[in-house]
Amino acid sequence: MTPPQDPDEPRFDHQFFEGPANPHASVVIPSADGSRGGNVSRLIETLRSQSHVPLEVLTVIGVRPNGRARNRGAERVSGKYVVFLDDDVEVHDRDLLKKIFELLESAPGGIGAVGPSQTLPSNANPFQRRCARELERVHAPEVDTPIESDMVTHACLAMALETYREVGGEHEHLPRGTDPDLRARLRRIGRTILLVPHCSIGHPPPTEMKALVRTAYRNGYGSAQVARHFPDYSLPTASDHLAQAGDSRSILERGIGYLGRTARAVREGKFLRIAYEVAYGAGWGAGTVLDTQRNKLVLKRAAKPFLRALGGMLQARKEQRPALRFLTYHRIADLPGFPLCVSPTEFERQLDWLASERLLIPFEQAIRILDGARALERDSVAITFDDGYADNFTEALPRLLKHGADACFFLVTDRIGGLGEFGWVRKLGPPNYHILTWDQAREMKAAGMTIAAHTTRHQRLSALSEMDARECIDGSLRGIAREIGTPTTLFAYPYGRARDFGVRDMHVLENLGVETAFSAIHGAVNRETHRLAIPRIPIDPSDTLKTFQAKARGAFDFLGALRP
């Protein structure tokens, strides 16, 4: 029986066509589910019948945001040209690709990207036709000659694969605005962006008012996120195919433009435009004020002084003995406001303080203390990293070596060299979560770091059958042994709370030779600690240096009993 597809696993449906025309073209279609109501399969059949037959069509399934999906697709194709298609478009011109490549081949050194005009699909309903009349950028008439235009979008965009790589591909952080960003970078290197004459595709606007409001709200929310976190990429869009959008604008300038558009819609009596702008404004406001992940960090930072004081009082009532604590990090990255990402500067400050207090000990020494082979003479701290993000190698490793320190890195082995696309990371927002490569892991091992197992795809063990749990643990252990060259007896539970693993999983680990397993249960090691359920102390961007110091000294240990 074939196991069910992991919904968090990116998939790639790669189809090669017989008799591809020259120049060879690769089509990449990002899609959330690989179907889009059956349109993806219809689109592929349409491409198969083009007068210029493409070399291949690659559907990238379940990778978000779309900029990241396009990059993953471009890495896997080999044509001279790459064509990006949205999964909801309608190709109604049998010569679409022929016309596109005739234009690209006419001036290969100067053209950056080309695309057809966007019109309504053939089955557009009355509401969609009204959208085309009232909303900007929904319908652009075909042109008679190539025109420099900001209406060339990823709905259908073609360019030389070499040029795509030259400009660095898509910006993977952006939840919205990849079209103007790519156009701006192409123009910086002197390339043009042209509409293809006598050529169009059908691109559907929302089919009803509810969908229109939802789309506008989502667009406003995404724009607010870009304006807040990536202001240099907060680029305006042109109103039609003859205008160009220009450079990034301040929030004040964009606000004035928004009010102007809304007032014009009211003056002209365009009801759908008014509805769109109101919903867009609501989304913008929510994205500015209700930034969930950022607000969580703000609230956590505000609450921690109180928790620190409470923990200090509880500590004062107990007899103090030397304690061993394991700190847990995920990413070291300069992405303010994003979960998991401790800044490189803050990480340096934390290492400096640990060294000055003589708290930091080698990871191997911490394991010997757990074994009883070495006495614990004073409070001690060892460092661990979960998941194996690429910045563990580029940012954490150099700083650890600079301080003469080491750490244990728990790797999700099937993600090595790819992306952390598991569900809990997807919910955290737009930054890319690249996973390090096996070569980098081997280099870390050679530099004195410990490399250990964290399942194959970050599965929650309690949600799996015993057979599946054994398979994902064993696969991870075998992957480490095969690629690193040294078996590991160390493991960290994904998610790691008490509800995420159980006695069954601990027995599986024992049977597979695992001697030490780490949880995400908060606290220090004590006499009652089970060797296969070692507690740890999470470090995140809401921790000030004072909070970090208190965590390392045990003031937050009491949280383990409150939130196991």
N, C-alpha and C positions, 0 to 999 in steps of 0.2 A: 504493500500500500504506500503510495506517495505521500510524504508528510505535507501538511498544509503550508502554503507559502507564508513565510514570516512577513507580516505587514510592515515591519520596520526595515526590511532588507531591500535596498535599491535593486531594481531589475533592469535588464537591457534586452530588448527584443531586436535582434540584429538580423536583417534580411538583405541578402545580396540578390541582385537582378541579373538575368541573363542578357547578354548583348548590350552592355552599357555603351552609351555614346561618348565620344570625345568632345570636349574635355571631361574627364571623369568628375562626377559630382556626388557628394554625400549629403543626405538629408537627415537632419536631427530633429526629432519631435519630442519636446518635454511633455510629460503627461502625468497627472497625479495618480491615475488608476490604470493607464494603458488602454482606455476605452473611450472615454468622453461620450458615453451614450451610443457607442458603436461608430462614432465619427472617425476614430483613428484607423480602423480597418478599411472604411470607405476611402479615406485619404490615401492610404497605402496602395489600394487598387487603382485609384486615379493616377498616382505617380507611376505605377507600372505601365499605364497606357499612354504616358507622355511621348511626344514625338522625339524628345531628347531623354532617353531612358537613363535614370541615375544609376550609379554603381551600387549604391546601398542605401537603405533606410534604417536608421537606428532610433527606436523609441526608448527614451529614458524615463523610467517609471518610478515614481515615489521619491524623487529627489527635489528638495526645496531649499531655497527659492529657485526660481527658474534660471537665474544667472548661473547658479551652481550646476543645475542640470545641463545647461548648454556646454559648460566647460567639461563635464564628465563625458558628454557625447563627443565633443571635439577631440578628446584624448583617444577615442576609440575608432575614429574613422580615418580614411586615407585618401579621399578624393582630392583633386586639385582645388576644387571649390567646395564650400560647405553652405548648405541652405538650411536655415532655421525656420520651422513652421510651428505655429501654435496648433494645439490639438483640436481646436474648434473651427478651423478655417475650412472654406469650401474652395477647391480648385476647379474652376469651370472653363479653363482655357487649356486645350490640349497642347498648345505651344508655349505654355508658361515658362518652362525651364529653358527651352530653345531661345526665347526672347531675352531671358535673363542673362544667359551665357554669351549671347551675341554682343550684348552691351558690355559685359565684363571683359571680354576678349578684345574689344575695340580700343581700349586704353588701359592695359593691365597695370601700368605703373602709377597711374594717377587716380584710379577709382578705388575708393575704400569699401563701399557697400552699395548694393542696389536692391530695389524691391518694387513690387507692383503697387498700383493704387488699391485702396481698400473700398469696397462697395458692399452693399447688402447681399446676403446669401439669397439664392433663388426662392427659398421658402419663407422669406421674411413675412411676419404677420403685420397687421396694421399698427400695433404699438411700436414695433421696430422701425417701421417706415416713418412714424412720427418722430422717433428718436433721431433718425437721419436728418430730418428737417430742422430740429430744434437744438441738437447737441453738436458741439464741435468735435472734429476728428472721427466722426462715425462714418461719414461718406465723403470720399474724394474722387472726383471724376477722373477718368483716364486722360493722360496727356499725349500730345502728338509728337513731342520731342523730349529727350532726356532733360530733366529739370532737377537742379539741386534742391533738396526738400527734406524737411524734418518729418514728413509723413512716411518715410521709410522706417518701418518698425519691425519688431521681432515676430509679428504675425506672419510675415514672410520676408526674410532678409537673407541675401546671398553675398558672399565675399570669398576672396581667396583664403584658404586655410592658413597659408603662410602669413597673410596679413593679420588674421585673427590672432595668431600666436605672437606676432610682432607687437601688437598693442596690449598683450597680456590677457586676452580673452575677456570674459565678463567679470565685473566686480561682484564677488560672491557674498559680500556683506549686505548688499542693498535689498531690502524687501520690496522696493518699488523704485522705478526710475532708471532701470538698466538701459532703456532705449536712448534717452538723452546723454547718458554717460558714455556709451559706446560711440555715439555720433561725435561727441566732443573730443574724445581721444583720437578718433580717426582724423578729424580736422586738424588737430595739433600736429600731426605728422604730414600735413599737406594733402590729404586724400579727400575726394569728393564723395557725397552721398546722393545718389541719383534715383529718381523714379523712372521705371522702365516704361517707355511709350507703348500705347495700344495694348495695355496689359493690366489685369486686375484680379483680385481674389475676393471671395465673399467672407466677411468677418462679422459675425453676428453681435449686435448690441443686445442688451437685456430684453427679455421677451415680455416682461410685465413690470408694473410699477414696483412691486415688492423687490424684484431682482435689481431694478435700477437703483433703488434706495440702498440696498445691500452693497452693490458694487461701488456706489459713490462713497458710502461710509468707509468701506475697506480701503478705497484709494486715499481718502483723507487721512485715515489712521496711518497708513503706510508712509504717506508724505510727511506726516508729523514725526514719525520715527527717523526718517532720513534727515529731516531738518535738525533734529535734536542731536543725533549721534554722528551724522556725516554731513555737516553743513556745506562742505565744499561740493557735494554731489546733489545738493538740492537745486536741481536745474528746472527752469520753466519749460513748458511745451508750447510749440507753435499752434495757432488756432486753425491753420489750413495748410495746404501743400505748397503755397507760394511763400510763406513766411518762415523765418528762422527764429529759434527761441532765444538765443543769446546766452549770456553767462549766468552763473548762479546769482541769486538775489537774497537779500536779507529777509528775515521773517516779516519785518515791517513792510518792505516792498511787496512781498507776496500777499500780505494781508490787504494792502491797498488794492492790489490787482484783483483779489477775490471779491472785495466789496464792489469794485467796478463791474465785474462780470455779473454779479448778482443783481445789481441795480439795472444793468442793461437788459437782463432777462425779464425783470419786472416791467420795465418800460416797454419792452417789445411784446409782453404778454405771452412769453414762452413758458408755459406751466411746467413742462418736463424739465426744462433747464433750471427753473426755480427749485423744483424738488431735488434735482441733482446737487445744486450748489448748497442747499440747506443741509442735506445728508452729508455732503463732503465736509462742510464746516463742522458738523457734529462729530464726524470721524476725526477731523484734525484736533478738535478740542479734547476728545477722549485720548487720542494718541499722545497729546501733550501733557494732560493731567493724569490720565489713568494708565500710565505705562506700568503694567502689572509687575514685571520683573524689577524694574527700577524702584518702584514704590515698596516692594518687599524688602529690598536692600536698605532703603531709607528707614523703614519701620524696624528692621532688625538692628540697624545701627543705633536707633533711638532707644531700643529696649535693652541693649546690652550693658550700659552702665548700671541699670537697676539690677540686672541678673548678676553682674560682677559683684555688686555690693552684697546681694543676698548670698551668693556663693561664698564670699569672704566671711560673712557671719557664720554660715554653717561650718566652714572649715575651722574657725576659731573654737568651736565647741567640741571638735574631735581631736583625738591624739594624732599628731602628725608623724607619719612615717615616710621614708623615701618611697617615691612612686615612679613607675615607668609609664610613659605616655607615648602613643604613636599619633603623629599629626597626619592629617589627610589633605592633600591638595589635588586639584584637577588640572587647571591651566595656569600658566604664568604668561599673561598677555596684557598689553596696554589697551584695554577696551573698557573704559570707565562705564560703570552702570550695568555691565553685563554679568550675570551669575557665573560662578565658577572661576572667573578670571581675576586672580590676584595680580596686581601690576608688578613688573620687574623691579621697580624702585622699592615698593613695599616689601617684596620678597627679600631683597637685599637688606633692608632694615631689620626684618625679622631674623635673618641669619646672623647679622651683626650682633643683635641682642642675645640670641641663644649662645653664641660663642663667648660673649663677654660674661655671661652668667655661668659658663661651663655646664650648660644643660645638654647640649647636643652631643650624642654619642653615635658611633658607626652602627648601621643597621645590623650587621653581623653580631656586634657586641650585644645589642638588644635581644637577639635571638638566643644567644648564650645565656643571658639572664633568664629568659623564659625557660630554658632547659635546666636551670639550676646550676649550670656550670660556672657561673660567675655571680658574685654577690652584688646586690644593688646598694651602693654606698650613699647615694644622694639622689635627689630628684633628677630624672633623666628623660630625654626626649629623642625619638628617632622619627625620621620623615618617610612618608609614603606618598605615592602619586597613583591615582586611579585612571584607567581608560587608555593612557598612552598617547595623548595629544602631541602633535608635532612640536609645539612650543616647549614641551618637556625637554626636547633635545636642543632646540635653538636658544631658549631663554633660561630654563632651569639648570640644565647641565653645566654651562659655563660658570654660573654663579655658585653652584655647589662646589665645583672644583676650585674656584677662587677662594672659598672659605675652608678648603680641606675637608669638605663634608661629603656625604653620600646619601642615597635614598634607595628605596625599593619601588620599582615601577611595575604596576599590575596591568597587563596588556590584554585587550580584547582581540584575540588573535586573528579572527576572520576579517577584522576591519583594518589590519595593518596595511599601510600605504594608501588607504582610502579615506573615507569620511565617517565620522561618528554620527550615523543617521539613525541611531536607536531613538525610540519614541520620546524618552524624557528629555533628550537633548534638542529634538525638534521644537519642543514647546518653549525653549528658552529664547528663541528669537533669531535674528538674522546673521550673527557672525558665523564665519566658517569654522568648522571643527575638524580640521585635517588631523589624521592619525599618522604617527611617525612610521618610518619604513623599517624593514628588518635590518637593513644595513645600519641605520641609525641605532637601532636597539643593540646590535652587536658592538657598535662603537661605544655605546654607554656601558655595556658589560665590560669591555676592555678597559674602560676608564675607572672601573671599581664600583659601578652601580649594580644593584641586584635586580634581575628581571624575573617576574613571576606571573602567575595565571589569573585571569579575570573572566573566564568563560570564552566561548567562541564569538558570541554576538551580543553580549551584555543581557543575557536572558535572566528573568526573575525566576529563581529556582523553584519557589513555592508554587508557581503557576504551571510547572511542567510535571509530566509523569516521571516516575523514578528512572525509566529508561532514557527519556529525553534529557533529564538532569545529568545522568551519568555521561551521556554522549557529549553534552556541551562542556562539561568539566574535563573529561578525558581528552577531547579534541584540543582544548586549550593547553593542557599539560603536554600533550604530544607535540603540538605546534612549537611551544617554547623549547622543548628538548631538541627537536629537529633543526630549528633555525638558529638557536643560540649555541647549541652544542653541549649544553649542560642541563640535565633534568632539574626540575624545581620541585620542592616539597612545600611551597608557599602558595596561598590562594587568597583572593579577596572576593567576597560575595557581591554581585551587582545589587545596587540599591542598599542592601546590607542592614536594613532594620530587622527587628525580631520577627516581623511578619513575613519577611522575604526569604527566609530559609528555616529549616527545622532539623530535628534529630535525624530524620531520614537522609537529608543531604549531608549531614556530618558523618553518617555511616558510609555514604558513598565516597566522601573524601578520604576517610580512613582506608577503605578498600583500595583506593587508587594511589595510596602512598603519600597523601598530603599529611604533613605533620602540624602545620600551623595555618590557621585561616583567620582572616580579619573581617570584622563586621563594620557597620557604620553606627553601631550603638555607642553613645557618648560615654566617655569615662576613661579612667586609668586602669591598668592591670592590677588586680588584687589577688588574694589567696583563693577566692571563689571563681576566678576567671577560668573558663573552659578554653583549652588550647585551640579548639576549633571555633571559637567565638571571641576573638580578641577585640576589645573595644578600641575606638580611635576618637580623636578630636578633630572635627572638620574645621578647616580654615577657608574663609571666603572673603570677598571684597568688602563685606560690611564690617570686618574686624579692623578697628583702629589698632595702633601699636599697643595701647594700654589693654585693650580687650585681648589681643594676642598674648601679651605677657600673662594676663590672668588665666587664660586657657592653658598655657604651658605650665603654670603653677598649680592648676587644679581647681580654680574657683568655679569652673563650669562643669565639674564632674557630676554634680548632683542632677544634671539634666538627663543623664542616662536612665535614672529611675523614673523620671516623669514622662519621658518619651522614648521608650525602648525601641 
